[in-house]
Amino acid sequence: MRSAPWWALVSSGCAPVLLVGSWMIAQTRQGPEYDPARQTLSVLASYGATSYWLMTGMLLVLGSCYVLTAHALRPAAPAGRVALAGGGLCALALTLVPAPSSGGALEHGAVSTAGLVLLAVWPPLAAVWDRRPVPWGLRLDVSLAASVLMGASALWFLAELQSAGAPGIAERVVTFVQALWPFLVVVSCRRAAA
């Protein structure tokens, strides 16, 4: 089985670090009026936000990381690679339809939802059905577990949005898990080939 190239560690490893680092800096720059538990990351990336350009830049790099990682994951099934790249393209598209400074936006919500769904379904779509030893990150049982975790955290996020509870926390959990999983899959592919 082919391995993922060394640079896939960089593209996939940068995603969770960049995501968390950017939201930490942006929420600090936004000041005390921003409540990270109750407000989403979209508030930080909305027009007029203190860190609009930081969060927009983060989305551009994050989306590019997903697309590059999808290209590099040669051991994965093609459908999963396409879904991961699609999630990356959704992150890039979010820069074109940022959330307004107040209220919601249908276009922003649609692109965000498409990205969340693509990033939640890519693990089982990338799973390899082979009798040979498969990297643990591409085994169907492991991939399904990762997908269930991502789906459950996305549903939690949706429930928090509807109840006006703590959508900021739920969103951070789902986006972090979705950003971390490609890195773990790349590591498993490289270890299996070693």
C-alpha positions, -999 to +999 in steps of 0.1 A: +000+000+000+013+034-009+021+059+018+012+095+021+041+118+013+060+136+041+044+170+032+010+156+040+021+157+077+026+194+072-006+201+054-027+180+078-008+190+109-012+227+102-050+226+101-058+220+138-030+242+150-039+270+126-076+267+135-072+269+173-044+295+171-065+318+149-096+316+170-077+322+202-060+353+188-092+365+171-113+362+203-086+379+223-085+408+198-123+410+197-123+419+234-146+412+264-178+418+244-171+385+226-183+354+245-166+323+230-191+300+247-222+317+233-209+331+200-197+312+170-165+315+151-185+331+123-189+362+145-151+365+145-150+363+107-179+386+100-176+419+083-166+446+108-151+421+133-117+431+147-101+400+133-120+397+100-088+394+080-072+370+104-101+346+103-105+350+065-069+342+061-073+312+084-102+299+063-081+303+031-052+283+045-074+258+063-093+250+031-060+247+012-047+223+039-077+201+034-074+201-004-036+194-002-042+166+023-069+150+002-045+151-028-017+135-007-038+107+008-032+082-020-039+052+002-074+064+009-104+055-013-111+082-039-146+090-026-132+100+007-105+121-008-131+140-029-153+146+002-122+159+022-113+182-007-150+193-009-148+202+028-117+223+020-135+240-009-164+249+014-139+265+038-125+285+009-161+294-001-169+307+033-145+336+026-169+347-002-200+345+020-190+356+055-216+360+082-231+394+085-222+415+115-257+408+130-283+382+122-279+352+099-273+346+062-287+317+042-257+315+019-232+314+049-253+287+066-256+266+035-218+266+028-210+260+065-235+230+066-221+215+034-186+218+048-196+202+081-213+173+063-185+166+039-159+166+067-181+143+088-186+117+060-152+116+045-137+091+070-159+061+060-158+072+024-120+070+025-120+036+042-101+009+024-118-024+018-088-047+014-077-080+028-041-067+032-032-048+064-048-013+062-036+017+081-057+020+112-070+055+102-085+039+070-101+009+086-139+010+082-146+005+119-123+033+130-135+056+102-172+050+111-164+058+148-147+090+137-176+099+115-201+092+142-182+114+166-181+143+141-218+138+132-228+138+169-208+169+176-223+186+146-258+177+158-248+191+193-237+223+176-271+225+157-290+219+189-270+246+207-277+271+179-314+264+181-315+267+219-292+297+221-272+277+246-234+274+240-230+270+203-194+284+204-182+255+225-200+229+203-186+245+171-151+245+185-154+208+193-167+198+159-143+219+139-113+208+160-122+171+156-127+176+119-094+194+116-075+168+136-088+136+119-069+141+086-036+144+105-043+112+124-051+094+091-019+107+075+001+095+106-015+061+104-007+058+067+029+068+072+034+044+101+018+015+082+042+021+053+073+023+076 
